[in-house]
Structure formats: C-alpha cells, structure tokens
C-alpha cells in the first residue's frame, strides 16, 4: 500500500449547512506539508532570525520530508512482499 503524501494530514469532519446538506470543509495541510512544517520547526528552533538560515532550513525540511516518505513507501513495499507460510 502506497503512502499518499498529498492526502489530508488530519481527518475532515463533515458539517451540515443551514439546508441540512452535509459537506466536507477544506482539509488543511496535506501529510507532506505537515511533515515539512514539523521538520522546519525543529531546524529553526535554535537559529537566529537570519533569512539565509531560514531558507536553508526550509530546503533541509523539504529534503528530509522527501526522504521520510521515500523510506515509508519502501517499508510498505517490503511488507507486501513478505510471504505468509500457512501450516
């Protein structure tokens, strides 16, 4: 099963409008954006307000998020390839 990084990070709660119809509001961050934000916060934690540091931190966060999802999908692929022995 592939991990979809563009899927919503948090579940959407259905809402009801004034006419009684149900709808799903905008979900917010994708899983990818959420992971990038979390990594970015960690990378910026101990830095000063320097624009070059912020740019490098964002590039680093994107790099690590790409690596994170690549590894997750590799692990999911490995799980599917394990054969089950039935006795």
PyMOL Python script that loads the backbone (N, CA, C, O; Angstrom):
from pymol import cmd

cmd.read_pdbstr("""\
ATOM      1  N   UNK A   1       0.839  -1.170   0.000  1.00  0.00           N
ATOM      2  CA  UNK A   1       0.000   0.000   0.000  1.00  0.00           C
ATOM      3  C   UNK A   1       0.888   1.238   0.000  1.00  0.00           C
ATOM      4  O   UNK A   1       1.752   1.387   0.864  1.00  0.00           O
ATOM      5  N   UNK A   2       0.682   2.099  -0.939  1.00  0.00           N
ATOM      6  CA  UNK A   2       1.494   3.295  -1.048  1.00  0.00           C
ATOM      7  C   UNK A   2       0.970   4.377  -0.101  1.00  0.00           C
ATOM      8  O   UNK A   2      -0.239   4.578   0.021  1.00  0.00           O
ATOM      9  N   UNK A   3       1.893   5.067   0.562  1.00  0.00           N
ATOM     10  CA  UNK A   3       1.525   6.179   1.438  1.00  0.00           C
ATOM     11  C   UNK A   3       1.351   7.411   0.558  1.00  0.00           C
ATOM     12  O   UNK A   3       2.310   7.860  -0.070  1.00  0.00           O
ATOM     13  N   UNK A   4       0.167   7.951   0.505  1.00  0.00           N
ATOM     14  CA  UNK A   4      -0.114   9.137  -0.306  1.00  0.00           C
ATOM     15  C   UNK A   4       0.244  10.386   0.476  1.00  0.00           C
ATOM     16  O   UNK A   4      -0.419  10.732   1.454  1.00  0.00           O
ATOM     17  N   UNK A   5       1.308  11.067   0.032  1.00  0.00           N
ATOM     18  CA  UNK A   5       1.750  12.249   0.769  1.00  0.00           C
ATOM     19  C   UNK A   5       0.854  13.455   0.515  1.00  0.00           C
ATOM     20  O   UNK A   5       0.945  14.439   1.250  1.00  0.00           O
ATOM     21  N   UNK A   6      -0.003  13.414  -0.495  1.00  0.00           N
ATOM     22  CA  UNK A   6      -0.907  14.534  -0.751  1.00  0.00           C
ATOM     23  C   UNK A   6      -2.294  14.334  -0.141  1.00  0.00           C
ATOM     24  O   UNK A   6      -3.197  15.139  -0.368  1.00  0.00           O
ATOM     25  N   UNK A   7      -2.458  13.276   0.623  1.00  0.00           N
ATOM     26  CA  UNK A   7      -3.713  13.046   1.330  1.00  0.00           C
ATOM     27  C   UNK A   7      -3.781  13.997   2.531  1.00  0.00           C
ATOM     28  O   UNK A   7      -2.745  14.470   2.998  1.00  0.00           O
ATOM     29  N   UNK A   8      -4.980  14.281   3.033  1.00  0.00           N
ATOM     30  CA  UNK A   8      -5.089  15.174   4.187  1.00  0.00           C
ATOM     31  C   UNK A   8      -4.344  14.622   5.405  1.00  0.00           C
ATOM     32  O   UNK A   8      -4.366  13.419   5.666  1.00  0.00           O
ATOM     33  N   UNK A   9      -3.684  15.518   6.144  1.00  0.00           N
ATOM     34  CA  UNK A   9      -2.941  15.104   7.332  1.00  0.00           C
ATOM     35  C   UNK A   9      -3.876  14.775   8.485  1.00  0.00           C
ATOM     36  O   UNK A   9      -3.613  13.861   9.267  1.00  0.00           O
ATOM     37  N   UNK A  10      -4.943  15.508   8.586  1.00  0.00           N
ATOM     38  CA  UNK A  10      -5.927  15.293   9.650  1.00  0.00           C
ATOM     39  C   UNK A  10      -7.276  14.976   8.992  1.00  0.00           C
ATOM     40  O   UNK A  10      -7.565  15.491   7.912  1.00  0.00           O
ATOM     41  N   UNK A  11      -8.089  14.151   9.616  1.00  0.00           N
ATOM     42  CA  UNK A  11      -9.380  13.815   9.000  1.00  0.00           C
ATOM     43  C   UNK A  11     -10.323  15.017   8.983  1.00  0.00           C
ATOM     44  O   UNK A  11     -10.298  15.859   9.881  1.00  0.00           O
ATOM     45  N   UNK A  12     -11.143  15.076   7.957  1.00  0.00           N
ATOM     46  CA  UNK A  12     -12.151  16.145   7.849  1.00  0.00           C
ATOM     47  C   UNK A  12     -13.416  15.705   8.575  1.00  0.00           C
ATOM     48  O   UNK A  12     -13.864  14.567   8.435  1.00  0.00           O
ATOM     49  N   UNK A  13     -13.968  16.598   9.331  1.00  0.00           N
ATOM     50  CA  UNK A  13     -15.244  16.319   9.984  1.00  0.00           C
ATOM     51  C   UNK A  13     -16.362  16.864   9.100  1.00  0.00           C
ATOM     52  O   UNK A  13     -16.354  18.050   8.772  1.00  0.00           O
ATOM     53  N   UNK A  14     -17.319  16.032   8.709  1.00  0.00           N
ATOM     54  CA  UNK A  14     -18.417  16.542   7.888  1.00  0.00           C
ATOM     55  C   UNK A  14     -19.235  17.560   8.678  1.00  0.00           C
ATOM     56  O   UNK A  14     -19.415  17.431   9.889  1.00  0.00           O
ATOM     57  N   UNK A  15     -19.722  18.566   7.974  1.00  0.00           N
ATOM     58  CA  UNK A  15     -20.545  19.604   8.599  1.00  0.00           C
ATOM     59  C   UNK A  15     -21.881  19.638   7.879  1.00  0.00           C
ATOM     60  O   UNK A  15     -22.033  19.098   6.783  1.00  0.00           O
ATOM     61  N   UNK A  16     -22.841  20.282   8.516  1.00  0.00           N
ATOM     62  CA  UNK A  16     -24.171  20.380   7.933  1.00  0.00           C
ATOM     63  C   UNK A  16     -24.493  21.850   7.719  1.00  0.00           C
ATOM     64  O   UNK A  16     -24.328  22.665   8.627  1.00  0.00           O
ATOM     65  N   UNK A  17     -24.957  22.193   6.503  1.00  0.00           N
ATOM     66  CA  UNK A  17     -25.293  23.588   6.234  1.00  0.00           C
ATOM     67  C   UNK A  17     -26.712  23.882   6.716  1.00  0.00           C
ATOM     68  O   UNK A  17     -27.378  23.009   7.274  1.00  0.00           O
ATOM     69  N   UNK A  18     -27.165  25.102   6.500  1.00  0.00           N
ATOM     70  CA  UNK A  18     -28.477  25.518   7.022  1.00  0.00           C
ATOM     71  C   UNK A  18     -29.637  24.797   6.340  1.00  0.00           C
ATOM     72  O   UNK A  18     -30.750  24.804   6.866  1.00  0.00           O
ATOM     73  N   UNK A  19     -29.405  24.175   5.184  1.00  0.00           N
ATOM     74  CA  UNK A  19     -30.452  23.423   4.490  1.00  0.00           C
ATOM     75  C   UNK A  19     -30.423  21.933   4.826  1.00  0.00           C
ATOM     76  O   UNK A  19     -31.198  21.156   4.269  1.00  0.00           O
ATOM     77  N   UNK A  20     -29.532  21.532   5.734  1.00  0.00           N
ATOM     78  CA  UNK A  20     -29.456  20.141   6.155  1.00  0.00           C
ATOM     79  C   UNK A  20     -28.554  19.270   5.300  1.00  0.00           C
ATOM     80  O   UNK A  20     -28.485  18.059   5.510  1.00  0.00           O
ATOM     81  N   UNK A  21     -27.858  19.871   4.331  1.00  0.00           N
ATOM     82  CA  UNK A  21     -26.957  19.097   3.474  1.00  0.00           C
ATOM     83  C   UNK A  21     -25.607  18.944   4.162  1.00  0.00           C
ATOM     84  O   UNK A  21     -25.125  19.862   4.826  1.00  0.00           O
ATOM     85  N   UNK A  22     -25.005  17.768   3.993  1.00  0.00           N
ATOM     86  CA  UNK A  22     -23.691  17.510   4.564  1.00  0.00           C
ATOM     87  C   UNK A  22     -22.613  17.853   3.546  1.00  0.00           C
ATOM     88  O   UNK A  22     -22.777  17.616   2.349  1.00  0.00           O
ATOM     89  N   UNK A  23     -21.514  18.410   4.030  1.00  0.00           N
ATOM     90  CA  UNK A  23     -20.374  18.714   3.173  1.00  0.00           C
ATOM     91  C   UNK A  23     -19.108  18.574   4.003  1.00  0.00           C
ATOM     92  O   UNK A  23     -19.142  18.627   5.233  1.00  0.00           O
ATOM     93  N   UNK A  24     -17.994  18.395   3.309  1.00  0.00           N
ATOM     94  CA  UNK A  24     -16.697  18.312   3.985  1.00  0.00           C
ATOM     95  C   UNK A  24     -15.936  19.608   3.733  1.00  0.00           C
ATOM     96  O   UNK A  24     -15.709  19.979   2.582  1.00  0.00           O
ATOM     97  N   UNK A  25     -15.547  20.289   4.785  1.00  0.00           N
ATOM     98  CA  UNK A  25     -14.787  21.527   4.599  1.00  0.00           C
ATOM     99  C   UNK A  25     -13.376  21.234   4.087  1.00  0.00           C
ATOM    100  O   UNK A  25     -12.963  20.076   4.021  1.00  0.00           O
ATOM    101  N   UNK A  26     -12.661  22.259   3.736  1.00  0.00           N
ATOM    102  CA  UNK A  26     -11.285  22.099   3.272  1.00  0.00           C
ATOM    103  C   UNK A  26     -10.472  21.426   4.371  1.00  0.00           C
ATOM    104  O   UNK A  26     -10.574  21.780   5.545  1.00  0.00           O
ATOM    105  N   UNK A  27      -9.672  20.457   3.972  1.00  0.00           N
ATOM    106  CA  UNK A  27      -8.986  19.615   4.954  1.00  0.00           C
ATOM    107  C   UNK A  27      -7.765  20.262   5.594  1.00  0.00           C
ATOM    108  O   UNK A  27      -7.347  19.818   6.663  1.00  0.00           O
ATOM    109  N   UNK A  28      -7.179  21.284   4.996  1.00  0.00           N
ATOM    110  CA  UNK A  28      -5.988  21.898   5.584  1.00  0.00           C
ATOM    111  C   UNK A  28      -4.727  21.300   5.001  1.00  0.00           C
ATOM    112  O   UNK A  28      -4.649  21.039   3.801  1.00  0.00           O
ATOM    113  N   UNK A  29      -3.731  21.082   5.859  1.00  0.00           N
ATOM    114  CA  UNK A  29      -2.434  20.577   5.409  1.00  0.00           C
ATOM    115  C   UNK A  29      -2.530  19.176   4.836  1.00  0.00           C
ATOM    116  O   UNK A  29      -3.325  18.349   5.283  1.00  0.00           O
ATOM    117  N   UNK A  30      -1.698  18.934   3.830  1.00  0.00           N
ATOM    118  CA  UNK A  30      -1.506  17.561   3.365  1.00  0.00           C
ATOM    119  C   UNK A  30      -0.501  16.901   4.306  1.00  0.00           C
ATOM    120  O   UNK A  30       0.129  17.574   5.122  1.00  0.00           O
ATOM    121  N   UNK A  31      -0.355  15.588   4.189  1.00  0.00           N
ATOM    122  CA  UNK A  31       0.627  14.886   5.022  1.00  0.00           C
ATOM    123  C   UNK A  31       2.025  15.425   4.761  1.00  0.00           C
ATOM    124  O   UNK A  31       2.816  15.596   5.688  1.00  0.00           O
ATOM    125  N   UNK A  32       2.324  15.692   3.491  1.00  0.00           N
ATOM    126  CA  UNK A  32       3.649  16.197   3.123  1.00  0.00           C
ATOM    127  C   UNK A  32       3.902  17.568   3.752  1.00  0.00           C
ATOM    128  O   UNK A  32       4.960  17.794   4.339  1.00  0.00           O
ATOM    129  N   UNK A  33       2.938  18.482   3.632  1.00  0.00           N
ATOM    130  CA  UNK A  33       3.102  19.819   4.212  1.00  0.00           C
ATOM    131  C   UNK A  33       3.256  19.755   5.727  1.00  0.00           C
ATOM    132  O   UNK A  33       4.033  20.509   6.312  1.00  0.00           O
ATOM    133  N   UNK A  34       2.519  18.862   6.349  1.00  0.00           N
ATOM    134  CA  UNK A  34       2.588  18.718   7.798  1.00  0.00           C
ATOM    135  C   UNK A  34       3.972  18.234   8.241  1.00  0.00           C
ATOM    136  O   UNK A  34       4.533  18.748   9.209  1.00  0.00           O
ATOM    137  N   UNK A  35       4.517  17.246   7.531  1.00  0.00           N
ATOM    138  CA  UNK A  35       5.847  16.723   7.875  1.00  0.00           C
ATOM    139  C   UNK A  35       6.905  17.799   7.647  1.00  0.00           C
ATOM    140  O   UNK A  35       7.796  17.972   8.478  1.00  0.00           O
ATOM    141  N   UNK A  36       6.818  18.528   6.525  1.00  0.00           N
ATOM    142  CA  UNK A  36       7.773  19.608   6.257  1.00  0.00           C
ATOM    143  C   UNK A  36       7.713  20.645   7.365  1.00  0.00           C
ATOM    144  O   UNK A  36       8.755  21.100   7.837  1.00  0.00           O
ATOM    145  N   UNK A  37       6.513  21.028   7.789  1.00  0.00           N
ATOM    146  CA  UNK A  37       6.369  22.030   8.846  1.00  0.00           C
ATOM    147  C   UNK A  37       6.985  21.556  10.158  1.00  0.00           C
ATOM    148  O   UNK A  37       7.663  22.327  10.838  1.00  0.00           O
ATOM    149  N   UNK A  38       6.757  20.303  10.516  1.00  0.00           N
ATOM    150  CA  UNK A  38       7.311  19.778  11.761  1.00  0.00           C
ATOM    151  C   UNK A  38       8.837  19.746  11.727  1.00  0.00           C
ATOM    152  O   UNK A  38       9.488  20.099  12.710  1.00  0.00           O
ATOM    153  N   UNK A  39       9.409  19.322  10.599  1.00  0.00           N
ATOM    154  CA  UNK A  39      10.866  19.300  10.473  1.00  0.00           C
ATOM    155  C   UNK A  39      11.413  20.720  10.471  1.00  0.00           C
ATOM    156  O   UNK A  39      12.439  20.990  11.095  1.00  0.00           O
ATOM    157  N   UNK A  40      10.740  21.627   9.779  1.00  0.00           N
ATOM    158  CA  UNK A  40      11.164  23.029   9.700  1.00  0.00           C
ATOM    159  C   UNK A  40      11.210  23.668  11.088  1.00  0.00           C
ATOM    160  O   UNK A  40      12.135  24.414  11.410  1.00  0.00           O
ATOM    161  N   UNK A  41      10.201  23.364  11.903  1.00  0.00           N
ATOM    162  CA  UNK A  41      10.187  23.916  13.262  1.00  0.00           C
ATOM    163  C   UNK A  41      11.394  23.447  14.060  1.00  0.00           C
ATOM    164  O   UNK A  41      11.985  24.224  14.810  1.00  0.00           O
ATOM    165  N   UNK A  42      11.757  22.196  13.903  1.00  0.00           N
ATOM    166  CA  UNK A  42      12.914  21.653  14.626  1.00  0.00           C
ATOM    167  C   UNK A  42      14.202  22.311  14.141  1.00  0.00           C
ATOM    168  O   UNK A  42      15.060  22.675  14.945  1.00  0.00           O
ATOM    169  N   UNK A  43      14.336  22.465  12.811  1.00  0.00           N
ATOM    170  CA  UNK A  43      15.550  23.055  12.258  1.00  0.00           C
ATOM    171  C   UNK A  43      15.705  24.527  12.630  1.00  0.00           C
ATOM    172  O   UNK A  43      16.829  25.013  12.754  1.00  0.00           O
ATOM    173  N   UNK A  44      14.595  25.244  12.812  1.00  0.00           N
ATOM    174  CA  UNK A  44      14.656  26.663  13.157  1.00  0.00           C
ATOM    175  C   UNK A  44      14.743  26.926  14.653  1.00  0.00           C
ATOM    176  O   UNK A  44      14.985  28.057  15.074  1.00  0.00           O
ATOM    177  N   UNK A  45      14.552  25.913  15.436  1.00  0.00           N
ATOM    178  CA  UNK A  45      14.433  26.073  16.883  1.00  0.00           C
ATOM    179  C   UNK A  45      15.589  26.870  17.498  1.00  0.00           C
ATOM    180  O   UNK A  45      15.357  27.758  18.318  1.00  0.00           O
ATOM    181  N   UNK A  46      16.820  26.564  17.113  1.00  0.00           N
ATOM    182  CA  UNK A  46      17.975  27.186  17.751  1.00  0.00           C
ATOM    183  C   UNK A  46      18.697  28.190  16.854  1.00  0.00           C
ATOM    184  O   UNK A  46      19.870  28.484  17.084  1.00  0.00           O
ATOM    185  N   UNK A  47      18.018  28.719  15.837  1.00  0.00           N
ATOM    186  CA  UNK A  47      18.677  29.671  14.938  1.00  0.00           C
ATOM    187  C   UNK A  47      18.191  31.086  15.203  1.00  0.00           C
ATOM    188  O   UNK A  47      17.150  31.293  15.826  1.00  0.00           O
ATOM    189  N   UNK A  48      18.956  32.056  14.723  1.00  0.00           N
ATOM    190  CA  UNK A  48      18.579  33.464  14.818  1.00  0.00           C
ATOM    191  C   UNK A  48      17.682  33.821  13.637  1.00  0.00           C
ATOM    192  O   UNK A  48      17.500  33.015  12.726  1.00  0.00           O
ATOM    193  N   UNK A  49      17.128  35.022  13.655  1.00  0.00           N
ATOM    194  CA  UNK A  49      16.279  35.474  12.553  1.00  0.00           C
ATOM    195  C   UNK A  49      17.133  35.923  11.378  1.00  0.00           C
ATOM    196  O   UNK A  49      17.242  37.120  11.110  1.00  0.00           O
ATOM    197  N   UNK A  50      17.727  34.993  10.691  1.00  0.00           N
ATOM    198  CA  UNK A  50      18.571  35.252   9.537  1.00  0.00           C
ATOM    199  C   UNK A  50      17.892  34.618   8.326  1.00  0.00           C
ATOM    200  O   UNK A  50      17.607  33.420   8.336  1.00  0.00           O
ATOM    201  N   UNK A  51      17.632  35.403   7.289  1.00  0.00           N
ATOM    202  CA  UNK A  51      16.871  34.892   6.141  1.00  0.00           C
ATOM    203  C   UNK A  51      17.583  33.747   5.439  1.00  0.00           C
ATOM    204  O   UNK A  51      16.926  32.837   4.933  1.00  0.00           O
ATOM    205  N   UNK A  52      18.928  33.769   5.396  1.00  0.00           N
ATOM    206  CA  UNK A  52      19.639  32.673   4.735  1.00  0.00           C
ATOM    207  C   UNK A  52      19.498  31.378   5.536  1.00  0.00           C
ATOM    208  O   UNK A  52      19.402  30.294   4.960  1.00  0.00           O
ATOM    209  N   UNK A  53      19.485  31.497   6.856  1.00  0.00           N
ATOM    210  CA  UNK A  53      19.297  30.309   7.697  1.00  0.00           C
ATOM    211  C   UNK A  53      17.889  29.760   7.500  1.00  0.00           C
ATOM    212  O   UNK A  53      17.698  28.546   7.437  1.00  0.00           O
ATOM    213  N   UNK A  54      16.902  30.651   7.401  1.00  0.00           N
ATOM    214  CA  UNK A  54      15.522  30.207   7.200  1.00  0.00           C
ATOM    215  C   UNK A  54      15.365  29.489   5.864  1.00  0.00           C
ATOM    216  O   UNK A  54      14.673  28.474   5.782  1.00  0.00           O
ATOM    217  N   UNK A  55      16.003  30.010   4.820  1.00  0.00           N
ATOM    218  CA  UNK A  55      15.934  29.367   3.505  1.00  0.00           C
ATOM    219  C   UNK A  55      16.596  28.006   3.541  1.00  0.00           C
ATOM    220  O   UNK A  55      16.056  27.036   3.008  1.00  0.00           O
ATOM    221  N   UNK A  56      17.762  27.925   4.164  1.00  0.00           N
ATOM    222  CA  UNK A  56      18.445  26.637   4.271  1.00  0.00           C
ATOM    223  C   UNK A  56      17.633  25.651   5.100  1.00  0.00           C
ATOM    224  O   UNK A  56      17.592  24.460   4.789  1.00  0.00           O
ATOM    225  N   UNK A  57      16.990  26.141   6.149  1.00  0.00           N
ATOM    226  CA  UNK A  57      16.170  25.268   6.994  1.00  0.00           C
ATOM    227  C   UNK A  57      14.984  24.727   6.201  1.00  0.00           C
ATOM    228  O   UNK A  57      14.641  23.552   6.330  1.00  0.00           O
ATOM    229  N   UNK A  58      14.351  25.576   5.378  1.00  0.00           N
ATOM    230  CA  UNK A  58      13.212  25.117   4.577  1.00  0.00           C
ATOM    231  C   UNK A  58      13.671  24.097   3.543  1.00  0.00           C
ATOM    232  O   UNK A  58      13.005  23.082   3.341  1.00  0.00           O
ATOM    233  N   UNK A  59      14.796  24.353   2.889  1.00  0.00           N
ATOM    234  CA  UNK A  59      15.323  23.381   1.917  1.00  0.00           C
ATOM    235  C   UNK A  59      15.665  22.065   2.602  1.00  0.00           C
ATOM    236  O   UNK A  59      15.417  20.992   2.052  1.00  0.00           O
ATOM    237  N   UNK A  60      16.232  22.146   3.794  1.00  0.00           N
ATOM    238  CA  UNK A  60      16.542  20.936   4.560  1.00  0.00           C
ATOM    239  C   UNK A  60      15.281  20.187   4.952  1.00  0.00           C
ATOM    240  O   UNK A  60      15.235  18.959   4.876  1.00  0.00           O
ATOM    241  N   UNK A  61      14.252  20.924   5.372  1.00  0.00           N
ATOM    242  CA  UNK A  61      12.995  20.291   5.769  1.00  0.00           C
ATOM    243  C   UNK A  61      12.362  19.562   4.590  1.00  0.00           C
ATOM    244  O   UNK A  61      11.851  18.453   4.743  1.00  0.00           O
ATOM    245  N   UNK A  62      12.394  20.183   3.420  1.00  0.00           N
ATOM    246  CA  UNK A  62      11.836  19.546   2.224  1.00  0.00           C
ATOM    247  C   UNK A  62      12.633  18.289   1.870  1.00  0.00           C
ATOM    248  O   UNK A  62      12.051  17.262   1.522  1.00  0.00           O
ATOM    249  N   UNK A  63      13.956  18.369   1.957  1.00  0.00           N
ATOM    250  CA  UNK A  63      14.813  17.214   1.671  1.00  0.00           C
ATOM    251  C   UNK A  63      14.492  16.057   2.614  1.00  0.00           C
ATOM    252  O   UNK A  63      14.316  14.923   2.171  1.00  0.00           O
ATOM    253  N   UNK A  64      14.416  16.345   3.918  1.00  0.00           N
ATOM    254  CA  UNK A  64      14.151  15.284   4.893  1.00  0.00           C
ATOM    255  C   UNK A  64      12.740  14.722   4.754  1.00  0.00           C
ATOM    256  O   UNK A  64      12.531  13.528   4.968  1.00  0.00           O
ATOM    257  N   UNK A  65      11.766  15.563   4.398  1.00  0.00           N
ATOM    258  CA  UNK A  65      10.401  15.077   4.197  1.00  0.00           C
ATOM    259  C   UNK A  65      10.334  14.152   2.992  1.00  0.00           C
ATOM    260  O   UNK A  65       9.662  13.122   3.039  1.00  0.00           O
ATOM    261  N   UNK A  66      11.030  14.511   1.903  1.00  0.00           N
ATOM    262  CA  UNK A  66      11.082  13.630   0.732  1.00  0.00           C
ATOM    263  C   UNK A  66      11.688  12.277   1.109  1.00  0.00           C
ATOM    264  O   UNK A  66      11.172  11.229   0.721  1.00  0.00           O
ATOM    265  N   UNK A  67      12.779  12.311   1.865  1.00  0.00           N
ATOM    266  CA  UNK A  67      13.448  11.091   2.303  1.00  0.00           C
ATOM    267  C   UNK A  67      12.520  10.264   3.200  1.00  0.00           C
ATOM    268  O   UNK A  67      12.462   9.040   3.078  1.00  0.00           O
ATOM    269  N   UNK A  68      11.798  10.935   4.094  1.00  0.00           N
ATOM    270  CA  UNK A  68      10.868  10.284   5.021  1.00  0.00           C
ATOM    271  C   UNK A  68       9.798   9.501   4.249  1.00  0.00           C
ATOM    272  O   UNK A  68       9.561   8.328   4.535  1.00  0.00           O
ATOM    273  N   UNK A  69       9.160  10.144   3.279  1.00  0.00           N
ATOM    274  CA  UNK A  69       8.106   9.466   2.525  1.00  0.00           C
ATOM    275  C   UNK A  69       8.665   8.374   1.615  1.00  0.00           C
ATOM    276  O   UNK A  69       8.007   7.359   1.388  1.00  0.00           O
ATOM    277  N   UNK A  70       9.863   8.576   1.099  1.00  0.00           N
ATOM    278  CA  UNK A  70      10.506   7.546   0.285  1.00  0.00           C
ATOM    279  C   UNK A  70      10.744   6.291   1.128  1.00  0.00           C
ATOM    280  O   UNK A  70      10.471   5.177   0.682  1.00  0.00           O
ATOM    281  N   UNK A  71      11.257   6.480   2.352  1.00  0.00           N
ATOM    282  CA  UNK A  71      11.506   5.350   3.250  1.00  0.00           C
ATOM    283  C   UNK A  71      10.206   4.675   3.674  1.00  0.00           C
ATOM    284  O   UNK A  71      10.132   3.447   3.728  1.00  0.00           O
ATOM    285  N   UNK A  72       9.181   5.473   3.974  1.00  0.00           N
ATOM    286  CA  UNK A  72       7.890   4.892   4.359  1.00  0.00           C
ATOM    287  C   UNK A  72       7.349   3.997   3.257  1.00  0.00           C
ATOM    288  O   UNK A  72       6.879   2.890   3.523  1.00  0.00           O
ATOM    289  N   UNK A  73       7.414   4.471   2.028  1.00  0.00           N
ATOM    290  CA  UNK A  73       6.897   3.666   0.911  1.00  0.00           C
ATOM    291  C   UNK A  73       7.739   2.428   0.682  1.00  0.00           C
ATOM    292  O   UNK A  73       7.200   1.389   0.304  1.00  0.00           O
ATOM    293  N   UNK A  74       9.055   2.504   0.901  1.00  0.00           N
ATOM    294  CA  UNK A  74       9.893   1.310   0.789  1.00  0.00           C
ATOM    295  C   UNK A  74       9.499   0.280   1.845  1.00  0.00           C
ATOM    296  O   UNK A  74       9.429  -0.914   1.553  1.00  0.00           O
ATOM    297  N   UNK A  75       9.244   0.734   3.063  1.00  0.00           N
ATOM    298  CA  UNK A  75       8.834  -0.185   4.127  1.00  0.00           C
ATOM    299  C   UNK A  75       7.488  -0.823   3.817  1.00  0.00           C
ATOM    300  O   UNK A  75       7.290  -2.010   4.079  1.00  0.00           O
ATOM    301  N   UNK A  76       6.563  -0.048   3.263  1.00  0.00           N
ATOM    302  CA  UNK A  76       5.254  -0.586   2.899  1.00  0.00           C
ATOM    303  C   UNK A  76       5.398  -1.622   1.791  1.00  0.00           C
ATOM    304  O   UNK A  76       4.728  -2.655   1.816  1.00  0.00           O
ATOM    305  N   UNK A  77       6.280  -1.349   0.806  1.00  0.00           N
ATOM    306  CA  UNK A  77       6.510  -2.303  -0.273  1.00  0.00           C
ATOM    307  C   UNK A  77       7.108  -3.595   0.267  1.00  0.00           C
ATOM    308  O   UNK A  77       6.736  -4.679  -0.184  1.00  0.00           O
ATOM    309  N   UNK A  78       8.024  -3.502   1.221  1.00  0.00           N
ATOM    310  CA  UNK A  78       8.641  -4.689   1.811  1.00  0.00           C
ATOM    311  C   UNK A  78       7.606  -5.519   2.564  1.00  0.00           C
ATOM    312  O   UNK A  78       7.648  -6.748   2.520  1.00  0.00           O
ATOM    313  N   UNK A  79       6.671  -4.854   3.258  1.00  0.00           N
ATOM    314  CA  UNK A  79       5.633  -5.583   3.994  1.00  0.00           C
ATOM    315  C   UNK A  79       4.772  -6.407   3.041  1.00  0.00           C
ATOM    316  O   UNK A  79       4.369  -7.520   3.377  1.00  0.00           O
ATOM    317  N   UNK A  80       4.488  -5.869   1.852  1.00  0.00           N
ATOM    318  CA  UNK A  80       3.644  -6.582   0.889  1.00  0.00           C
ATOM    319  C   UNK A  80       4.373  -7.777   0.284  1.00  0.00           C
ATOM    320  O   UNK A  80       3.728  -8.730  -0.153  1.00  0.00           O
ATOM    321  N   UNK A  81       5.694  -7.743   0.249  1.00  0.00           N
ATOM    322  CA  UNK A  81       6.470  -8.813  -0.369  1.00  0.00           C
ATOM    323  C   UNK A  81       6.769  -9.971   0.571  1.00  0.00           C
ATOM    324  O   UNK A  81       7.304 -10.989   0.132  1.00  0.00           O
ATOM    325  N   UNK A  82       6.442  -9.844   1.843  1.00  0.00           N
ATOM    326  CA  UNK A  82       6.684 -10.927   2.798  1.00  0.00           C
ATOM    327  C   UNK A  82       5.621 -12.000   2.588  1.00  0.00           C
ATOM    328  O   UNK A  82       4.423 -11.730   2.663  1.00  0.00           O
ATOM    329  N   UNK A  83       6.081 -13.222   2.324  1.00  0.00           N
ATOM    330  CA  UNK A  83       5.125 -14.304   2.116  1.00  0.00           C
ATOM    331  C   UNK A  83       4.739 -14.914   3.451  1.00  0.00           C
ATOM    332  O   UNK A  83       5.547 -15.012   4.374  1.00  0.00           O
ATOM    333  N   UNK A  84       3.509 -15.311   3.522  1.00  0.00           N
ATOM    334  CA  UNK A  84       2.983 -15.926   4.731  1.00  0.00           C
ATOM    335  C   UNK A  84       2.985 -17.444   4.554  1.00  0.00           C
ATOM    336  O   UNK A  84       2.509 -17.965   3.546  1.00  0.00           O
ATOM    337  N   UNK A  85       3.518 -18.128   5.532  1.00  0.00           N
ATOM    338  CA  UNK A  85       3.545 -19.600   5.490  1.00  0.00           C
ATOM    339  C   UNK A  85       2.340 -20.118   6.262  1.00  0.00           C
ATOM    340  O   UNK A  85       2.175 -19.856   7.453  1.00  0.00           O
ATOM    341  N   UNK A  86       1.522 -20.845   5.560  1.00  0.00           N
ATOM    342  CA  UNK A  86       0.325 -21.429   6.187  1.00  0.00           C
ATOM    343  C   UNK A  86       0.602 -22.903   6.436  1.00  0.00           C
ATOM    344  O   UNK A  86       0.959 -23.639   5.516  1.00  0.00           O
ATOM    345  N   UNK A  87       0.436 -23.332   7.685  1.00  0.00           N
ATOM    346  CA  UNK A  87       0.708 -24.729   8.018  1.00  0.00           C
ATOM    347  C   UNK A  87      -0.571 -25.459   8.307  1.00  0.00           C
ATOM    348  O   UNK A  87      -0.546 -26.653   8.608  1.00  0.00           O
TER     349      UNK A  87
END
""", "prot")
cmd.dss("prot")
cmd.show_as("cartoon", "prot")
cmd.util.cbc("prot")
cmd.orient("prot")
